[in-house]
């Protein structure tokens, strides 16, 4: 560690989490620093901007108590790093990688930079194999594949936190040993009671044993919010590509991350873009999302399930809009379904998993899985169309077949989308076949004759 200490008078001003200094030493961008105030507290920071005369330090903790005359800054001569090792699992960290579970420090085998690079496209392996979340609308209709990044688009007040905990409890590899699977859960900018709820649920359910939990509170510095997912992804990369585990990273709420990015960007005096967000938000999000994937000839995989709340339920807002460009699909939560007490309120029509075809079907889940999902989607889309038509002409004005589809839509939401506990994929598929039996076989255009005979018309299929 280099011990360059600023003399009095080098600090020029403090604005929120930013400390502006006259440049007197040769330092680099993103270098880690220690900011020491007159109170003796050591605050972690990093160099966010610099030129020939000035440099800007992002202080990752509260700047309360700092004054310009006595503040000193020590430069570490290296980027921010995170100590990793096999004992990461079962531990709880804050947003900058410090243990907060009351236990001893984690024995470290290596120190990794938190701003790790994205996976080289030439080294990427095609994402394959299915991760079972226990949520029917994801497993059957929008399957999550190892190495994929599949966001959940929610809205304020919708139960995305409950869904995040449910997926964390239930997610596992299909037909694989549990020891190969690990979870990294990072809460970004959440209230204290929500963070404690996450902690209790993980501990009480026993999931914490194969989980690394990062908790960044709403009361923490906005600059710290920008680093929490990077510390979490550094831990996930170690578990995936060094320990050979298949890692699922759940990040909630990415909207808090983006708003912190906007706040810090404004403090820097940068020119804003859409809705005040910085123009580089797309590339910044990509540095996080593109760390997911599988590497050729390397064990393990890193799968991401980021969760974000759409401001005003607007899917065209810059946060979900840019996220959708980078990731491979989206799971959309619907407010109307939530108002009818359907949980989880997943709207399957705008939801999409672009890599579902690579991890489902024969050799992965079930040979008839893709066709069943396609037929259910088509039937539900027609049911939604019939609802619009019935609102104009009334139920009595519909043809008999159309009324069957109308009833199918209600049963689909009430019986398949709505669920109280975990379902295996086999249980979900059996429920899907059962729902399709209420429709005329002549209307099941996405199924072949063999599937109709085996699952729709046969007594065994009906059972």
C-alpha positions in Angstrom: 0.0 0.0 0.0 1.3 3.4 -0.9 1.0 5.9 2.0 0.7 9.2 0.2 -1.1 11.6 2.5 -2.5 15.0 1.5 -1.4 17.9 3.6 -3.9 20.4 5.0 -5.6 22.6 2.4 -5.5 20.1 -0.5 -9.3 19.3 -0.1 -11.2 22.0 -2.0 -14.9 21.2 -1.4 -17.3 18.4 -0.4 -20.6 17.9 -2.2 -22.7 15.1 -1.0 -20.7 11.9 -1.3 -18.0 13.5 -3.4 -14.7 15.0 -2.2 -12.8 17.3 -4.6 -9.1 17.5 -4.2 -6.1 19.3 -5.8 -4.0 16.7 -7.6 -0.5 16.4 -6.1 0.3 12.8 -6.7 0.3 10.4 -9.7 -2.8 8.2 -9.2 -5.2 6.3 -11.5 -8.9 6.2 -12.2 -10.9 3.9 -9.9 -8.0 3.6 -7.4 -9.1 2.8 -3.9 -8.5 5.5 -1.2 -9.0 5.9 2.5 -10.5 9.2 3.6 -9.6 10.1 7.2 -11.4 12.9 9.0 -10.8 14.8 12.2 -13.0 12.3 14.0 -10.4 9.6 13.2 -12.8 7.4 11.2 -11.4 5.8 8.1 -13.9 6.0 5.2 -13.4 3.9 2.1 -13.5 5.7 -1.3 -12.4 5.5 -4.9 -11.2 8.0 -7.5 -14.1 8.7 -9.8 -12.6 11.4 -12.1 -9.3 13.2 -12.5 -7.5 15.6 -14.7 -4.1 17.4 -14.6 -5.1 19.6 -11.7 -8.1 18.1 -9.9 -9.4 14.7 -8.8 -12.8 13.6 -7.5 -13.1 11.0 -4.8 -16.4 9.1 -4.3 -16.7 8.5 -0.5 -18.5 5.2 0.0 -19.6 6.1 3.5 -21.2 9.1 5.1 -19.2 12.3 4.7 -20.7 13.7 8.0 -17.9 14.9 10.2 -15.4 15.7 7.4 -14.0 19.2 7.1 -11.8 20.6 4.5 -9.0 21.7 6.8 -8.1 18.4 8.5 -9.3 15.7 6.0 -6.5 13.4 4.8 -6.6 11.0 1.9 -4.4 7.9 1.7 -4.0 6.1 -1.7 -3.8 2.3 -1.8 -2.2 2.2 -5.2 -4.7 -0.4 -6.4 -8.3 -0.8 -7.4 -11.1 -1.8 -5.0 -10.8 -5.6 -4.4 -12.8 -8.3 -2.6 -11.2 -11.2 -0.7 -12.6 -14.5 -1.9 -12.4 -18.1 -0.8 -14.4 -21.3 -0.4 -15.9 -20.1 2.9 -17.9 -17.3 1.3 -21.1 -19.4 1.4 -23.2 -18.8 4.4 -21.9 -15.3 5.1 -23.6 -11.9 5.1 -21.8 -8.8 3.8 -22.7 -5.1 3.5 -22.6 -3.2 0.2 -18.8 -2.9 0.2 -17.9 -6.5 1.1 -17.5 -6.2 4.9 -18.8 -9.0 7.0 -21.8 -8.0 9.1 -23.1 -11.3 10.5 -21.0 -11.1 13.6 -18.6 -13.9 12.5 -14.9 -13.8 11.9 -13.4 -12.6 8.6 -13.5 -15.0 5.7 -10.2 -16.8 5.0 -9.1 -15.5 1.7 -7.4 -17.5 -1.1 -7.3 -14.5 -3.4 -8.2 -10.9 -3.8 -10.1 -10.0 -7.0 -10.9 -6.6 -8.5 -14.6 -5.8 -8.2 -14.7 -4.2 -11.6 -14.0 -7.5 -13.4 -14.3 -7.6 -17.1 -17.2 -9.0 -19.1 -16.8 -12.5 -20.4 -15.0 -12.5 -23.8 -17.6 -13.4 -26.4 -15.2 -15.8 -28.1 -14.8 -17.7 -24.8 -18.5 -18.0 -24.1 -20.2 -21.3 -24.1 -23.8 -21.6 -25.3 -26.1 -21.4 -22.2 -27.8 -24.7 -21.7 -29.5 -26.7 -19.0 -32.5 -25.7 -17.0 -32.7 -24.1 -13.6 -35.9 -25.0 -11.7 -37.2 -22.0 -9.7 -40.4 -23.7 -8.5 -42.5 -20.9 -10.1 -44.7 -22.4 -12.8 -44.9 -19.3 -15.1 -41.1 -19.2 -15.2 -40.3 -22.9 -15.4 -42.9 -23.8 -17.9 -43.6 -20.7 -20.0 -40.3 -18.7 -19.7 -37.6 -21.1 -18.6 -34.4 -19.9 -17.0 -31.3 -21.4 -18.5 -27.8 -21.7 -16.9 -25.7 -18.7 -18.0 -28.7 -16.6 -18.9 -29.6 -13.1 -17.6 -33.4 -12.9 -17.2 -34.7 -9.8 -15.5 -38.0 -9.4 -13.6 -39.9 -6.2 -14.4 -42.1 -5.2 -11.5 -43.8 -2.1 -10.2 -44.0 -0.2 -7.0 -46.1 -2.1 -4.5 -46.0 -5.4 -6.4 -44.7 -8.5 -4.5 -41.3 -8.7 -6.2 -39.5 -9.0 -2.9 -41.6 -12.0 -2.0 -40.9 -13.5 -5.4 -37.2 -12.9 -4.9 -37.2 -14.8 -1.6 -39.3 -17.6 -3.0 -36.9 -18.1 -5.9 -34.0 -18.0 -3.5 -35.6 -20.7 -1.4 -36.7 -23.0 -4.2 -34.1 -22.6 -7.0 -32.1 -25.7 -7.8 -30.6 -27.6 -10.7 -32.7 -30.3 -12.2 -31.3 -33.8 -11.8 -28.0 -32.5 -10.3 -26.4 -32.6 -6.9 -27.3 -29.7 -4.7 -23.6 -29.2 -3.9 -23.0 -27.9 -7.4 -25.5 -25.0 -6.9 -24.9 -21.8 -5.1 -26.9 -18.5 -4.7 -25.7 -14.9 -4.5 -28.4 -12.6 -3.3 -27.8 -8.8 -3.3 -30.3 -6.3 -2.0 -29.6 -2.8 -3.3 -30.9 0.3 -1.5 -33.5 -1.5 0.5 -35.1 -0.3 3.8 -33.7 -1.8 7.0 -36.8 -3.8 7.7 -36.7 -5.3 4.2 -33.0 -6.2 4.6 -33.8 -7.9 7.9 -36.7 -9.8 6.3 -34.3 -11.1 3.6 -31.8 -12.1 6.3 -34.4 -13.9 8.5 -35.9 -15.8 5.5 -32.5 -17.0 4.4 -31.5 -18.1 7.9 -34.8 -19.7 8.9 -35.2 -21.6 5.6 -31.7 -23.0 5.6 -30.9 -21.4 2.3 -28.1 -19.3 3.7 -25.9 -22.4 3.9 -25.4 -22.2 0.1 -25.9 -18.5 -0.2 -23.7 -15.4 -0.1 -25.9 -12.5 1.0 -25.1 -8.8 0.4 -27.3 -6.1 2.0 -27.0 -2.5 0.9 -29.4 -0.2 2.9 -31.3 2.8 1.7 -29.5 4.8 4.4 -26.1 3.9 2.9 -24.3 6.3 0.6 -25.5 6.3 -3.0 -21.9 5.7 -4.2 -21.9 2.5 -2.1 -25.1 1.4 -3.9 -23.1 1.5 -7.2 -20.6 -1.0 -5.8 -22.9 -3.5 -4.1 -23.7 -5.5 -7.3 -20.0 -5.5 -8.3 -18.9 -7.0 -5.0 -21.7 -9.6 -5.3 -20.7 -10.5 -8.9 -17.0 -10.8 -7.9 -18.1 -13.4 -5.3 -20.3 -15.1 -7.8 -17.5 -15.3 -10.5 -15.2 -16.9 -7.9 -17.7 -19.5 -6.9 -18.6 -20.2 -10.6 -15.3 -20.3 -12.4 -12.9 -21.2 -9.6 -15.0 -23.5 -7.5 -17.0 -24.9 -10.4 -20.5 -24.2 -9.0 -23.6 -23.2 -11.0 -24.4 -19.8 -9.4 -27.7 -17.9 -9.5 -27.3 -14.2 -8.8 -30.5 -12.4 -7.6 -30.2 -8.6 -7.6 -33.0 -6.4 -6.2 -33.7 -3.6 -6.9 -31.8 -2.5 -10.0 -33.9 0.7 -10.1 -32.3 1.8 -6.9 -28.9 1.2 -8.6 -29.9 3.3 -11.6 -31.2 6.2 -9.5 -27.9 6.2 -7.5 -26.1 6.4 -10.8 -28.2 9.4 -11.8 -27.5 11.1 -8.4 -23.8 10.6 -8.6 -23.7 11.6 -12.2 -25.5 14.9 -11.4 -23.0 15.5 -8.6 -20.2 15.2 -11.1 -21.9 17.8 -13.2 -22.3 15.5 -16.2 -24.8 16.3 -19.0 -28.0 14.3 -18.4 -29.8 12.2 -21.0 -33.3 10.7 -20.9 -35.2 11.5 -17.7 -32.0 12.8 -16.1 -30.1 9.5 -16.3 -26.5 9.7 -17.7 -26.0 8.8 -21.3 -23.6 6.0 -20.4 -26.2 4.1 -18.3 -26.5 1.5 -21.1 -22.8 0.7 -21.0 -22.7 0.8 -17.2 -25.5 -1.7 -16.9 -23.8 -3.9 -19.5 -20.7 -4.1 -17.3 -22.9 -5.8 -14.8 -25.2 -7.9 -16.9 -22.5 -9.2 -19.3 -20.6 -10.8 -16.4 -23.2 -13.6 -16.6 -22.6 -16.7 -18.7 -20.6 -19.9 -19.1 -17.0 -20.2 -20.3 -15.8 -22.9 -22.7 -13.8 -25.7 -21.0 -14.5 -24.2 -17.6 -16.7 -25.7 -14.9 -19.6 -23.7 -13.5 -21.9 -21.0 -14.7 -23.2 -17.6 -13.6 -26.9 -16.9 -14.1 -28.4 -13.5 -13.3 -32.0 -12.8 -12.2 -32.1 -9.0 -11.8 -35.3 -7.4 -10.4 -36.3 -3.8 -11.2 -39.4 -1.7 -10.5 -40.7 0.2 -13.5 -41.4 3.8 -12.6 -45.2 4.4 -13.1 -45.4 0.8 -14.5 -43.8 2.2 -17.7 -42.0 -0.5 -19.6 -40.6 2.1 -22.0 -38.8 3.9 -19.1 -35.0 4.1 -19.7 -34.3 1.5 -16.9 -36.4 -1.4 -18.2 -35.9 -0.3 -21.8 -32.1 -0.4 -21.6 -32.2 -3.6 -19.5 -34.3 -5.3 -22.1 -31.7 -4.5 -24.8 -28.9 -6.1 -22.8 -30.6 -9.2 -21.3 -32.2 -12.2 -22.9 -35.9 -11.6 -22.2 -38.0 -10.4 -19.2 -40.6 -11.7 -16.7 -43.3 -9.0 -16.3 -45.4 -8.7 -13.2 -48.9 -7.3 -13.7 -50.8 -5.0 -11.5 -54.2 -6.2 -12.6 -53.4 -9.8 -11.7 -52.1 -8.6 -8.3 -55.4 -6.8 -7.7 -57.3 -10.1 -8.2 -55.0 -11.8 -5.6 -53.1 -13.8 -8.1 -49.6 -14.6 -6.8 -47.1 -14.4 -8.3 -48.8 -11.9 -10.7 -46.8 -12.9 -13.8 -48.3 -11.8 -17.1 -47.1 -14.4 -19.5 -48.0 -12.5 -22.7 -45.3 -9.8 -22.5 -42.9 -12.1 -20.7 -40.2 -13.8 -22.8 -37.1 -16.0 -22.3 -35.0 -15.9 -25.5 -32.8 -18.8 -24.4 -35.6 -21.1 -23.4 -35.2 -23.1 -26.5 -31.5 -23.9 -25.6 -32.3 -25.4 -22.2 -35.6 -27.2 -22.6 -37.0 -30.1 -24.6 -35.6 -33.5 -25.2 -32.4 -34.1 -23.3 -32.9 -31.2 -20.9 -36.4 -31.1 -19.4 -39.1 -33.0 -21.3 -39.6 -33.6 -25.0 -43.1 -32.1 -25.0 -42.2 -29.1 -22.8 -41.8 -26.5 -25.6 -45.0 -27.6 -27.4 -47.0 -27.5 -24.2 -45.7 -24.0 -23.4 -46.5 -22.7 -27.0 -50.0 -24.1 -26.9 -50.7 -22.6 -23.4 -49.4 -19.3 -24.6 -51.5 -19.3 -27.7 -54.7 -20.4 -25.9 -54.2 -17.7 -23.2 -53.6 -15.0 -25.8 -56.9 -16.0 -27.5 -58.6 -15.9 -24.1 -57.4 -12.4 -23.4 -58.7 -11.4 -26.9 -62.1 -12.9 -26.0 -62.2 -10.9 -22.8 -62.0 -7.7 -24.9 -64.6 -8.9 -27.3 -66.9 -10.0 -24.4 -66.7 -6.5 -22.9 -68.3 -5.2 -26.1 -70.8 -7.9 -27.1 -71.3 -9.7 -23.8 -70.6 -13.4 -23.0 -73.8 -14.4 -24.6 -72.7 -12.8 -27.9 -69.7 -15.1 -28.1 -69.6 -18.5 -29.9 -69.5 -21.6 -27.8 -65.8 -22.2 -28.6 -65.0 -18.6 -27.7 -66.7 -19.0 -24.3 -64.6 -22.1 -23.7 -61.5 -20.0 -24.3 -62.8 -17.3 -22.0 -63.3 -19.8 -19.2 -59.8 -21.3 -20.0 -58.2 -17.8 -19.4 -59.7 -17.5 -15.9 -58.7 -21.1 -15.0 -55.2 -20.5 -16.3 -54.7 -17.5 -14.1 -56.4 -19.0 -11.0 -54.8 -22.5 -11.2 -51.5 -22.3 -13.1 -50.3 -18.7 -12.6 -51.5 -18.6 -9.0 -49.6 -20.8 -6.6 -49.0 -20.9 -2.9 -46.0 -23.2 -2.8 -43.2 -24.6 -5.0 -44.1 -26.8 -7.9 -41.8 -29.1 -9.8 -41.7 -28.9 -13.6 -43.5 -32.3 -13.8 -46.3 -31.0 -11.6 -46.6 -27.8 -13.6 -46.7 -29.7 -16.9 -49.4 -32.0 -15.6 -51.5 -29.0 -14.6 -50.9 -27.5 -18.1 -52.2 -30.6 -19.8 -55.2 -30.7 -17.5 -56.1 -27.1 -18.4 -55.9 -27.8 -22.2 -58.4 -30.7 -21.9 -61.2 -28.1 -21.4 -60.6 -26.9 -25.0 -61.7 -28.7 -28.3 -58.8 -30.7 -29.7 -59.5 -29.1 -33.1 -58.3 -25.8 -31.6 -55.0 -27.1 -30.3 -52.9 -26.2 -33.3 -49.5 -26.2 -31.5 -49.8 -29.9 -30.5 -49.2 -32.9 -32.8 -51.5 -35.9 -33.1 -49.3 -38.0 -30.7 -49.4 -35.4 -28.0 -53.2 -34.9 -28.3 -53.6 -38.7 -28.1 -51.2 -39.1 -25.1 -52.2 -36.2 -23.0 -55.6 -34.8 -24.1 -57.7 -37.8 -25.2 -56.3 -40.8 -23.3 -57.6 -41.8 -19.9 -54.0 -42.0 -18.6 -53.4 -38.4 -19.6 -56.6 -37.3 -18.0 -55.7 -39.0 -14.8 
